[in-house]
Amino acid sequence: MADESFDGPVALITGAGGGIGRATSRMLAEQGHAVALLGRTASTLEASAEQLPPETPALIIEADLADPDACVDAIDAVTSRFGRLDVIVNNAGVAPQVSIQETDARLVRETIDANLVGPIVLVSSAWPLLVKTRGCVVNISSMASIDPFRGFTAYAASKSGLDSLTRSIMAEADETGIRAFTLNPGIVETSMLRSLFDESMVPMGTAMEPDEVANEILACIEGRRDERIGRPHPLLPGESDSQS
């Protein structure tokens, strides 16, 4: 049975166990949203939940976006707990670093399943809920979809597909009031970044902070970036202004 004690907006954030997802979950909770934290590792999701304001209604969903059935189950879990869904932030992703010559079909499928198929299934499954709330989808793509990096062929291709998902949502939104955005951040200071690049390649202090991206996500959700609806937006260090 849905939680009838809470009647505010509800946001689902993928990749909520750290980095951009953790920062976004915290900021949305601070603005009065209930949050569904989705990720592959329960312990990191629980750590994110501990950083939420007290009394924030929160749901932890341990799931792998590469599994479409798990994506459907995630939307069912949100519906069962809250009875509504206002926001989806498609933030989770994988970024295998492999040269084109060494890129095989298995790696491409695994990357696209996690970075593109999962978000599509989430939006498809949640569509009736988003129609009811005139909801918002924010897809976290990458500068790699615009200007690919060496060694990230599958990642760049999957993020280009995510850019197209935003446009496709708006092509079908019609009079529903649903809004969709793409943010294309450059290098962001996350655990994923440091698993790929050490400080000799990306010195500390040169990457964007997760809070910068989270501020832009919040601005999209709150209607302060509606001029960007439906199209990619490169996001560079220092651009975000949570008050603008």
C-alpha positions, 0 to 999 in steps of 0.5 A: 500500500502506498504511503499516504502520509506523504503527499509531496513529489517523488524522485527516482535517482539511479546511480544513487550510491555516490557521486552525482547521484548521492548529491542529487538525492540529498538536494532533492530531499532538501527541497521536499522530495521523497527519494527512491535511491537505485543502485547495484550496491545496498551498502552505498545506497544506505550510506547515501540515505544516511546523508538525507535530511531527517524524516525524508521518505526514502526507498532503497532499490538494489538493482542492475539497470542492465536487467530490464526486468529489474527496471520494471520491478523498480518502478513497481516498487516506487508505485507500491511505496509512494503511489506516484512518481514526479522525477526520474534522474537517469544518472547511473552508467558504466564506462569501460576503457577499451580501444576500438580494436579490442571492443567486442560485441559483448562489451558493447551490449553490456554498456548499452544495456546499462547506459541506455536500455535501462533508462529507456525501460524505466521511462517506459514503465513509469510513463503513466505515472509521469503523465499523471504528475506532469513529471520530469526526466533528466538524463545525465549523458556526457561530453563524450557523446559530443566529443568522444574520448579515446578508448571509450567507443561503447560509452560514447555511443551509449551516451549519444543514445541517451541524448536521443532518448531525451529528444524521443521523450519530447517527441511523444510528450505532446500535451502531457506536460512531461519535460525531458532534459539532457546534461552533458558534463565533462570530467566529474570528481567521482569514484568512477573518474578515479578508477579510470584516471589518476592525478597525473592525468586529471589533477585534483581540483580540475574536475567538476564537483558532483554538487555542480551537476546536482545543482543543474539537475535541480534547476531543470526539475524546478523549471529554471532551465526550460529553454533547454528542454529536449536537447543536449547541454554541455556542462562545464566547471563553474557554469552551475549556479544553484540560485540562477 
